[in-house]
Amino acid sequence: MTADQSIHSDRQVVSRRRAVALGTSAVTTGLAGCFGTRSEGGDGTSQAEDTGRTVAVASFFTFYDFARRIADGTPVSVENLVPTGMHGHGWEPDPSVQRDITDADAFIHVGPDFQPWADRARATLEDENQDTHLINVREGIDLIDLADTVEDDEAVGDAKDPHFWLDPERATRSVDNIAEGLMEIAPSYEDAFDENVDALQADLEALAEEWQDLFDLAERDVVFLAAHNAFEYVADRYDATIEPLVVNLAANDDVRPADMQRAQETIADNDIEHIGAAVFEPIRPARQLLEQTAVQAYYPVTPYAGTAESWIQRGWGYFDIARNVNMPTFRILLDVESPETVEFVDYGRNFEP
Protein backbone atom coordinates (compact mmCIF):
# COMPACT_ATOMS: atom_id res chain seq x y z
CA MET A 1 0.00 0.00 0.00
CA THR A 2 1.37 3.40 -0.97
CA ALA A 3 1.53 6.50 1.19
CA ASP A 4 -1.36 7.92 -0.84
CA GLN A 5 -3.50 4.93 0.07
CA SER A 6 -2.52 4.32 3.68
CA ILE A 7 -2.64 6.39 6.88
CA HIS A 8 -2.84 9.35 5.67
CA SER A 9 -29.36 15.05 18.93
CA ASP A 10 -29.38 15.75 21.32
CA ARG A 11 -29.49 12.79 23.61
CA GLN A 12 -32.60 10.66 23.42
CA VAL A 13 -32.74 7.79 25.92
CA VAL A 14 -34.56 4.60 25.06
CA SER A 15 -35.51 2.23 27.87
CA ARG A 16 -33.77 -1.09 27.61
CA ARG A 17 -35.30 -2.45 30.81
CA ARG A 18 -38.20 -4.41 29.47
CA ALA A 19 -39.57 -7.77 30.47
CA VAL A 20 -37.84 -10.75 28.91
CA ALA A 21 -39.84 -13.91 28.71
CA LEU A 22 -36.99 -16.29 27.97
CA GLY A 23 -33.30 -16.36 28.90
CA THR A 24 -30.63 -16.99 26.34
CA SER A 25 -29.79 -20.40 25.10
CA ALA A 26 -26.34 -21.59 26.04
CA VAL A 27 -23.60 -19.39 24.67
CA THR A 28 -20.12 -20.43 25.40
CA THR A 29 -17.00 -18.50 24.58
CA GLY A 30 -15.49 -15.10 24.11
CA LEU A 31 -15.80 -11.58 25.39
CA ALA A 32 -16.01 -8.55 23.15
CA GLY A 33 -14.22 -9.38 19.92
CA CYS A 34 -10.88 -8.31 18.55
CA PHE A 35 -10.13 -5.95 15.68
CA GLY A 36 -10.29 -7.35 12.17
CA THR A 37 -12.42 -9.65 10.10
CA ARG A 38 -13.74 -13.08 10.93
CA SER A 39 -11.86 -16.26 10.12
CA GLU A 40 -13.07 -19.72 9.25
CA GLY A 41 -12.56 -23.11 10.81
CA GLY A 42 -10.53 -25.78 9.06
CA ASP A 43 -13.68 -27.40 7.68
CA GLY A 44 -14.88 -24.19 6.07
CA THR A 45 -17.40 -23.34 8.77
CA SER A 46 -17.32 -19.89 10.34
CA GLN A 47 -16.04 -19.48 13.87
CA ALA A 48 -19.59 -18.71 15.01
CA GLU A 49 -20.74 -22.11 13.72
CA ASP A 50 -17.63 -23.83 15.03
CA THR A 51 -17.83 -22.68 18.66
CA GLY A 52 -21.47 -21.83 19.25
CA ARG A 53 -20.57 -18.24 20.07
CA THR A 54 -23.07 -15.42 19.99
CA VAL A 55 -21.63 -13.08 17.37
CA ALA A 56 -22.47 -9.56 16.24
CA VAL A 57 -20.66 -8.17 13.19
CA ALA A 58 -20.36 -4.45 12.45
CA SER A 59 -20.14 -2.57 9.15
CA PHE A 60 -18.34 0.47 10.56
CA PHE A 61 -15.45 0.95 12.98
CA THR A 62 -17.11 3.45 15.34
CA PHE A 63 -20.05 1.18 16.05
CA TYR A 64 -17.90 -1.91 16.28
CA ASP A 65 -15.98 -0.06 18.98
CA PHE A 66 -19.14 1.00 20.81
CA ALA A 67 -20.62 -2.50 20.56
CA ARG A 68 -17.57 -4.26 21.93
CA ARG A 69 -17.66 -1.97 24.95
CA ILE A 70 -21.36 -2.64 25.47
CA ALA A 71 -20.76 -6.39 25.20
CA ASP A 72 -17.76 -6.41 27.56
CA GLY A 73 -18.14 -9.05 30.26
CA THR A 74 -20.78 -11.02 28.33
CA PRO A 75 -20.47 -14.00 25.98
CA VAL A 76 -21.31 -11.80 22.99
CA SER A 77 -18.40 -11.43 20.57
CA VAL A 78 -18.33 -8.31 18.39
CA GLU A 79 -16.32 -8.31 15.18
CA ASN A 80 -15.37 -5.57 12.70
CA LEU A 81 -16.02 -6.43 9.07
CA VAL A 82 -13.94 -3.59 7.57
CA PRO A 83 -10.24 -4.45 7.19
CA THR A 84 -7.50 -2.48 8.90
CA GLY A 85 -6.48 0.61 6.95
CA MET A 86 -9.72 0.85 4.99
CA HIS A 87 -12.29 3.64 5.14
CA GLY A 88 -15.64 2.23 6.21
CA HIS A 89 -17.70 4.35 3.84
CA GLY A 90 -16.28 3.54 0.42
CA TRP A 91 -14.99 0.00 1.03
CA GLU A 92 -16.33 -2.80 -1.18
CA PRO A 93 -16.01 -6.28 0.38
CA ASP A 94 -15.55 -9.62 -1.32
CA PRO A 95 -18.43 -12.14 -1.27
CA SER A 96 -17.14 -13.91 1.85
CA VAL A 97 -18.32 -10.99 3.97
CA GLN A 98 -21.93 -11.81 3.11
CA ARG A 99 -21.43 -15.23 4.63
CA ASP A 100 -19.98 -13.66 7.77
CA ILE A 101 -23.11 -11.51 8.05
CA THR A 102 -25.44 -14.43 7.33
CA ASP A 103 -23.73 -16.60 9.95
CA ALA A 104 -23.79 -13.87 12.60
CA ASP A 105 -26.50 -13.48 15.20
CA ALA A 106 -26.66 -9.72 14.56
CA PHE A 107 -25.52 -7.23 11.93
CA ILE A 108 -24.75 -3.72 13.20
CA HIS A 109 -25.07 -1.16 10.40
CA VAL A 110 -25.36 2.62 9.90
CA GLY A 111 -28.79 2.65 8.29
CA PRO A 112 -29.83 2.72 4.63
CA ASP A 113 -28.18 4.70 1.82
CA PHE A 114 -24.80 5.10 3.53
CA GLN A 115 -22.80 1.95 2.73
CA PRO A 116 -24.07 0.38 -0.51
CA TRP A 117 -22.52 -2.98 0.32
CA ALA A 118 -24.31 -3.05 3.67
CA ASP A 119 -27.60 -2.24 1.94
CA ARG A 120 -27.02 -5.16 -0.42
CA ALA A 121 -26.15 -7.43 2.50
CA ARG A 122 -29.38 -6.58 4.30
CA ALA A 123 -31.38 -7.16 1.11
CA THR A 124 -29.76 -10.57 0.75
CA LEU A 125 -30.69 -11.47 4.31
CA GLU A 126 -34.29 -10.55 3.60
CA ASP A 127 -34.38 -12.37 0.26
CA GLU A 128 -33.00 -15.54 1.84
CA ASN A 129 -35.17 -15.24 4.97
CA GLN A 130 -32.13 -15.30 7.21
CA ASP A 131 -32.64 -14.64 10.91
CA THR A 132 -29.59 -12.42 11.50
CA HIS A 133 -30.90 -9.62 13.71
CA LEU A 134 -30.45 -6.16 12.16
CA ILE A 135 -29.26 -3.30 14.39
CA ASN A 136 -29.64 0.15 12.81
CA VAL A 137 -27.46 2.49 14.87
CA ARG A 138 -29.02 5.55 13.19
CA GLU A 139 -32.58 4.81 14.29
CA GLY A 140 -34.27 7.81 15.90
CA ILE A 141 -31.28 10.16 15.66
CA ASP A 142 -31.81 13.83 14.83
CA LEU A 143 -29.82 14.36 11.62
CA ILE A 144 -28.80 17.73 10.24
CA ASP A 145 -29.67 18.90 6.76
CA LEU A 146 -27.32 18.14 3.92
CA ALA A 147 -24.89 20.93 3.02
CA ASP A 148 -25.99 22.92 -0.03
CA THR A 149 -22.85 21.86 -1.88
CA VAL A 150 -23.68 18.16 -1.73
CA GLU A 151 -25.83 16.34 -4.26
CA ASP A 152 -29.08 14.89 -2.94
CA ASP A 153 -28.17 11.41 -4.14
CA GLU A 154 -25.47 11.33 -1.46
CA ALA A 155 -27.96 12.03 1.30
CA VAL A 156 -29.69 9.61 3.63
CA GLY A 157 -33.38 9.88 4.31
CA ASP A 158 -34.88 13.27 3.47
CA ALA A 159 -31.67 15.07 2.34
CA LYS A 160 -29.82 14.52 5.61
CA ASP A 161 -26.11 14.18 6.47
CA PRO A 162 -25.32 10.71 7.91
CA HIS A 163 -22.11 11.51 9.84
CA PHE A 164 -23.85 12.01 13.19
CA TRP A 165 -21.31 10.03 15.27
CA LEU A 166 -18.80 12.88 15.02
CA ASP A 167 -21.06 14.68 17.50
CA PRO A 168 -20.63 12.77 20.80
CA GLU A 169 -23.98 14.00 22.06
CA ARG A 170 -25.86 12.51 19.13
CA ALA A 171 -23.78 9.35 19.36
CA THR A 172 -25.34 8.55 22.74
CA ARG A 173 -28.54 7.47 21.00
CA SER A 174 -26.63 5.02 18.80
CA VAL A 175 -25.32 3.39 21.98
CA ASP A 176 -28.90 2.77 23.10
CA ASN A 177 -29.74 1.35 19.67
CA ILE A 178 -26.84 -1.09 19.83
CA ALA A 179 -27.71 -2.16 23.35
CA GLU A 180 -31.32 -2.75 22.34
CA GLY A 181 -30.13 -4.95 19.49
CA LEU A 182 -27.70 -6.96 21.60
CA MET A 183 -30.49 -7.53 24.11
CA GLU A 184 -32.40 -9.29 21.34
CA ILE A 185 -29.66 -11.87 20.84
CA ALA A 186 -28.53 -12.18 24.49
CA PRO A 187 -31.42 -11.06 26.73
CA SER A 188 -30.03 -12.68 29.88
CA TYR A 189 -27.24 -10.11 29.97
CA GLU A 190 -29.41 -7.00 30.25
CA ASP A 191 -27.79 -5.86 33.50
CA ALA A 192 -24.28 -6.11 32.05
CA PHE A 193 -25.35 -4.25 28.91
CA ASP A 194 -27.01 -1.52 30.98
CA GLU A 195 -23.95 -1.03 33.15
CA ASN A 196 -21.68 -0.80 30.12
CA VAL A 197 -24.07 1.59 28.36
CA ASP A 198 -24.09 3.93 31.34
CA ALA A 199 -20.27 4.02 31.37
CA LEU A 200 -20.03 4.52 27.60
CA GLN A 201 -22.56 7.33 27.55
CA ALA A 202 -20.78 9.03 30.44
CA ASP A 203 -17.59 8.89 28.40
CA LEU A 204 -19.37 10.41 25.39
CA GLU A 205 -20.72 13.23 27.55
CA ALA A 206 -17.22 13.89 28.91
CA LEU A 207 -15.80 13.91 25.38
CA ALA A 208 -18.47 16.38 24.26
CA GLU A 209 -17.41 18.70 27.07
CA GLU A 210 -13.76 18.41 26.04
CA TRP A 211 -14.66 19.36 22.47
CA GLN A 212 -16.73 22.29 23.75
CA ASP A 213 -13.83 23.51 25.89
CA LEU A 214 -11.54 23.30 22.87
CA PHE A 215 -13.82 25.31 20.61
CA ASP A 216 -14.44 27.85 23.39
CA LEU A 217 -10.70 28.60 23.26
CA ALA A 218 -10.61 28.95 19.47
CA GLU A 219 -8.76 31.96 18.05
CA ARG A 220 -9.75 31.20 14.47
CA ASP A 221 -13.16 31.23 12.79
CA VAL A 222 -12.41 29.00 9.79
CA VAL A 223 -10.43 25.78 9.56
CA PHE A 224 -9.69 23.78 6.42
CA LEU A 225 -9.50 20.01 6.00
CA ALA A 226 -8.05 18.22 2.99
CA ALA A 227 -10.77 15.63 3.40
CA HIS A 228 -14.26 14.73 2.29
CA ASN A 229 -17.26 16.46 3.82
CA ALA A 230 -17.62 14.50 7.08
CA PHE A 231 -17.15 17.09 9.84
CA GLU A 232 -20.32 19.13 9.48
CA TYR A 233 -21.68 17.73 12.76
CA VAL A 234 -18.65 19.10 14.59
CA ALA A 235 -19.19 22.47 12.94
CA ASP A 236 -22.90 22.38 13.80
CA ARG A 237 -22.48 21.37 17.43
CA TYR A 238 -19.70 23.83 18.24
CA ASP A 239 -20.75 26.71 15.98
CA ALA A 240 -17.63 26.54 13.84
CA THR A 241 -16.81 26.77 10.13
CA ILE A 242 -14.99 23.68 8.86
CA GLU A 243 -14.29 23.80 5.13
CA PRO A 244 -13.64 20.44 3.40
CA LEU A 245 -11.59 19.98 0.24
CA VAL A 246 -14.08 17.50 -1.23
CA VAL A 247 -17.71 18.51 -0.81
CA ASN A 248 -18.90 14.94 -1.45
CA LEU A 249 -19.88 12.80 1.52
CA ALA A 250 -17.95 9.75 0.34
CA ALA A 251 -14.20 9.35 0.73
CA ASN A 252 -12.86 8.76 -2.76
CA ASP A 253 -10.25 9.99 -5.21
CA ASP A 254 -12.54 12.50 -6.90
CA VAL A 255 -10.68 15.77 -6.23
CA ARG A 256 -11.60 18.13 -9.05
CA PRO A 257 -9.63 21.19 -10.21
CA ALA A 258 -12.52 23.29 -8.91
CA ASP A 259 -12.04 21.75 -5.46
CA MET A 260 -8.35 22.69 -5.44
CA GLN A 261 -9.15 26.21 -6.64
CA ARG A 262 -11.71 26.69 -3.88
CA ALA A 263 -9.24 25.30 -1.34
CA GLN A 264 -6.54 27.74 -2.42
CA GLU A 265 -8.98 30.64 -2.18
CA THR A 266 -10.20 29.59 1.27
CA ILE A 267 -6.64 29.26 2.54
CA ALA A 268 -5.65 32.66 1.16
CA ASP A 269 -8.80 34.49 2.29
CA ASN A 270 -8.44 33.22 5.86
CA ASP A 271 -4.64 33.35 6.22
CA ILE A 272 -4.56 29.63 6.97
CA GLU A 273 -1.11 28.17 7.64
CA HIS A 274 -2.10 24.75 9.03
CA ILE A 275 -4.68 22.34 7.66
CA GLY A 276 -6.04 18.92 8.51
CA ALA A 277 -5.63 15.98 6.15
CA ALA A 278 -7.69 12.81 6.31
CA VAL A 279 -6.20 9.48 7.18
CA PHE A 280 -7.40 6.63 4.93
CA GLU A 281 -7.86 9.12 2.08
CA PRO A 282 -5.40 10.12 -0.66
CA ILE A 283 -2.75 12.46 0.75
CA ARG A 284 -1.63 13.97 -2.57
CA PRO A 285 -4.02 16.98 -2.42
CA ALA A 286 -2.67 17.98 1.01
CA ARG A 287 0.88 17.79 -0.32
CA GLN A 288 -0.14 19.86 -3.32
CA LEU A 289 -1.60 22.56 -1.08
CA LEU A 290 1.61 22.49 0.96
CA GLU A 291 3.55 23.26 -2.21
CA GLN A 292 1.20 25.77 -3.82
CA THR A 293 -0.19 27.84 -0.93
CA ALA A 294 0.94 29.47 2.31
CA VAL A 295 0.16 26.26 4.20
CA GLN A 296 3.15 25.25 6.33
CA ALA A 297 2.02 21.76 7.36
CA TYR A 298 -0.89 19.35 7.47
CA TYR A 299 -2.00 17.27 10.45
CA PRO A 300 -4.16 14.14 10.75
CA VAL A 301 -7.93 14.02 11.11
CA THR A 302 -10.33 11.11 10.83
CA PRO A 303 -14.11 10.68 10.98
CA TYR A 304 -13.56 7.43 12.94
CA ALA A 305 -14.35 5.43 9.81
CA GLY A 306 -11.51 2.95 10.13
CA THR A 307 -8.46 1.97 12.13
CA ALA A 308 -4.72 1.75 11.49
CA GLU A 309 -2.38 -1.07 12.43
CA SER A 310 -0.49 1.16 14.85
CA TRP A 311 -3.77 2.15 16.50
CA ILE A 312 -4.71 -1.49 16.92
CA GLN A 313 -1.35 -2.19 18.54
CA ARG A 314 -2.08 0.58 21.03
CA GLY A 315 -5.60 -0.66 21.64
CA TRP A 316 -7.12 2.61 20.44
CA GLY A 317 -10.85 2.98 19.94
CA TYR A 318 -13.13 5.95 19.24
CA PHE A 319 -12.13 7.91 22.35
CA ASP A 320 -8.40 7.33 21.99
CA ILE A 321 -8.53 8.43 18.36
CA ALA A 322 -10.49 11.54 19.31
CA ARG A 323 -7.95 12.54 21.95
CA ASN A 324 -4.76 11.46 20.19
CA VAL A 325 -5.54 12.28 16.54
CA ASN A 326 -8.39 14.73 16.05
CA MET A 327 -8.11 16.93 19.12
CA PRO A 328 -4.38 17.65 18.83
CA THR A 329 -4.92 18.64 15.20
CA PHE A 330 -7.85 20.92 16.01
CA ARG A 331 -5.83 22.60 18.76
CA ILE A 332 -3.44 23.64 16.01
CA LEU A 333 -6.05 24.47 13.38
CA LEU A 334 -8.02 26.64 15.82
CA ASP A 335 -4.85 28.44 16.98
CA VAL A 336 -5.41 27.22 20.54
CA GLU A 337 -1.80 26.03 20.63
CA SER A 338 1.21 26.42 18.40
CA PRO A 339 2.35 23.32 16.51
CA GLU A 340 5.59 23.29 18.49
CA THR A 341 3.73 22.60 21.75
CA VAL A 342 1.27 19.96 20.51
CA GLU A 343 2.45 16.37 20.81
CA PHE A 344 1.20 13.53 18.62
CA VAL A 345 1.55 9.99 19.89
CA ASP A 346 1.39 8.52 16.40
CA TYR A 347 1.15 10.31 13.05
CA GLY A 348 1.74 14.03 13.40
CA ARG A 349 3.05 16.89 11.27
CA ASN A 350 2.81 15.88 7.61
CA PHE A 351 2.00 12.40 8.97
CA GLU A 352 5.53 11.85 10.13
CA PRO A 353 5.75 9.23 12.91
Beta strands, then each sheet from edge to edge (+ up, - down):
strand 1: 54-58
strand 2: 76-80
strand 3: 106-109
strand 4: 133-136
strand 5: 222-228
strand 6: 241-246
strand 7: 274-278
strand 8: 297-301
sheet 1: 2+ 1+ 3+ 4+
sheet 2: 6+ 5+ 7+ 8+
end
